[in-house]
Amino acid sequence: MKLMINRFTGVEYDVLETGDNDYVYVENNSNGTCQIGCCDYVHHMIYIHKELSLVQKIKTLKHELTHAIIEEYALSNDEGKLSEEKVCDFMSIYGSEIESLTEHYFKYREQTEGK
């Protein structure tokens, strides 16, 4: 499913739930973390591990949408990090949009799976 990330430029990202280890995996990395989602800026794709619980999928999609929006609107600074003030500004501007995109995705998913 495509989600409109940047209404000014028309950039859309496809969301794909996959278990393909090229994109997402649940095994622990050497540092003890795991990757359950991925945002591909080049191909405008968001990948989410298909075997997550619904709650984990929602959290992961919100996380990856945040990456996509930060990238599309060029909101990061030179080090690629956001200051606390920028994070607060970001959430005040884009928080409801991320919530809306997430709700839209899961409503669509629910409707298509029910058919």
N, C-alpha and C positions, 0 to 999 in steps of 0.2 A: 504494500500500500504506500502511496506517495503522500508525504506531508509537506505543506508549504512552510519553508523555513524563513525565507526572506521575501516578503511581499513586494519590496521595491525592485528587486532584480528577477523575481519569479523563480528563485532557486527552490527546488523540491528535493527531498531526500526520500529514498525508498527505505522501508523498514522490513527486515527479513528476520524471521525467527529460524535459527539454524543450529545444528549440532556439529557443523563442519569445523574441524580443528584448525582450518586455515584462518578462521575469523574469530571464533570464540571457543573457549574451553573452560572446564571446571577443575582441572587438576591444579594443584598448587605449583606456582613457579618456585624457583630457587630461593626467592625472598619471602615465601610463605603467602603470597597473594594469588588471586585467581582472576582471570579475565572472563566476565560473563556477558560482556557487551563490547561493541567496537564502533567507532564513528570513522568512516572512510570519507575524508574531505574531498579527495580527488574524484571519486566516482559517485559522490553524494548518496552514500549508503549507510544505514545504521543496522548493525547485526546484534541480535539478542539470542542468548542460548535458549533453545526451545524447551529444555527440561526444567527450567526454573519454575518456582511457584508463581502464581499470578501476582502476588505482592512483590516478589523479587523482580518480575518482568516490568511492573509499573515503575518501580524505583530505578531500574536499569534504563528504561526508555527515557525517563526524565533526565537522568544523568547524561545519556548520550545526546539527547536533544540540546542540553545545555552546551555541550562541546560544539555541536553544529552551529548553534546561534552565536556563540562567542567567535567562532571562525568566520562565519558569514558576515557578521557585522564588524569584524576586525576590532574586537573589544579587548584583546590581551595587550599587555605592554611588551617592551623589548625582550624581557626574560620569559615571556609566555605565561606570566602569572598575573593574577588580579589582586590588587590591594583590597583591604577590607572595605574601604569606601566604594571602590568600583564594584565589588561583589554586592554590596547593599543597593547601589544604584541599579545594577543588572537585575537583581531580584524584583525591585520595585517596578521596573519597566517590563521585564520579560517573564516574570514568575507566572502570571496568569496565562500568558501565551503558551508556556510549557505545559501547564496544567490542561489547558484546552486541547492542545495537540495530542496529549496523552489520552485524554478522555475520548477524543475523536477516533484515535487508533483502536482502542479497546472496544468501543461500541461497534465499529465496523467489523472488527475481528469476531465479536460475539454474533453479529448478524450473519456473517458469511459462514461461520462454523455451524450455525443452526440450520443451514439449508442442505 
